[in-house]
């Protein structure tokens, strides 16, 4: 829906433009000489001594001038080459006109002054000075020839010398001006390229922004629409330019804002199936009559509010948990002392067991909260998942009596992955503990499998914790990774949340997958690891490096 860009103006080099005006001036010179040569008034303007020569030279000069004018914008020759040809023609014609007339030295010399200056603007410095010196020689030679043939009607030599000095000075000044013009043009081109690149970068940034951006004119016609705004508007056709047609509610809100009512735009849905947006309006200028519309996805605000709430809650919970640990430790220690009493009735002993169990539960909650608030940065390394899983299962069996429950590892071949071993151990411990606690059918032992799955080369490895319990209902499965969400009266609702946070810190993903036939599967997808293997069969001492 963005307005099409105007076609860029043709890039005409400055020397080509100067050459065009130079050749146009040459046509004017040829026309003036033709007026002198062919008009009856020519005898009153100049003393023509050789009319046939003059007319022949003027005709050829007119033809040459027109040809150079056409070539100035069609020829493949460079501007400097065409200027050199034209200026050489001017000098030859000037010399022949001076030879065919008498008393025309001043006028011809003045006409040559512009030619010398224009040539110096286009030609290199040495060429410009060379043609200026040639023009000076033409004028001086004519003056000396006239003085030799008719000394009584000859013009002063000083006049010719002054013309010569003027040619040289004009060539130098015009060459300096040309150099400055070229430098300014080069600087302008560089600045233009930088501005063009910056404009492309700005346009790309605007198009890729998650915030929807619209630019409309005073008639509420859409001029610019980035990708996010296009999606929020329901992906309308590019032909639909009127805001009233694309988003009527947004059109009315902008009209009310322009009316100066001071109303704060409310959240609105601009298309079916699109999320709610919060519009904001900004006037780009009184003269341009353009308005900028920001379309903020309300889900972004909700996510930011949730992150802020969780961060605040985490800091507050960590502070409270730290203060709870001391009295909790005192209560637990007192319970242990009371349990050592010999005259304690059985009913009181049962109450002490309840107190001790609940103290352990509260201590677990405190540990989870402190672990969440003080989570260390991950330090991933390459590890063999098969070896890690087998060692984990052995250690878990040794430290947790399973009785009738079954915990087994399935890892057929070495599988390399990148992860922090401490974080991965914590995640798998949470998943296995949950599976042993909740992944069991009534009156049956839990059967938990920690399996490693490796796909084709280059595919990310997977670590699955599978149980054969009743599974998780779909409505509950959508909330299980939410902090403090639990369906058990003994749970804290932080275990799976902490596990997912640790996975994300290691660039892993943790998802829940229902198992056909009953059961649950928590799948961890890890980045593939890198294995540097020395190929001893190769002839080189260093061998070959393989990536696994």
Secondary structure by P-SEA (a helix, b strand, c coil): cccccccccccccaaaaaaaaaaaaaaaaaaaaaaaacccccccccccccaaaaaaaaaaaaaaaaaaaaacccccccaaaaaaaaaaaaaaaaaaaaaacccaaaaaaaaaaaaaaaaaacccaaaaaaaaaaaaaaaaaaaaaaaaacccccccaaaaaaaaaaaaaaaaaaaaaaaaaaaaaaaaaaaaaaaaaaaaaaaaaaaaccbbbbbbccccccccccaaaaaaaccccccccccccccaaaaaaaaaaaaccccccccccccccccbbbbbbbbccccccbbbbbbbcaaaaaaaaaaaaaaaaaaaaaaaaaaaaaaaaaaaaaaaaaaacccccaaaaaaaaaaaaaaaaaaaaaaaaaaaaaccccccccccaaaaaaaaaaaaaaacccccbbbbbbbccbbbbbccaaaaaaaaaaaaaaaaaccccccbbbbbbbbbbbcccccbbbbbbccccccccaaaaaccccccccccccccccaaaaaaaaaaaacbbbbbbbbcccbbbbbbbbcbbbbbbbcccccccccccccc
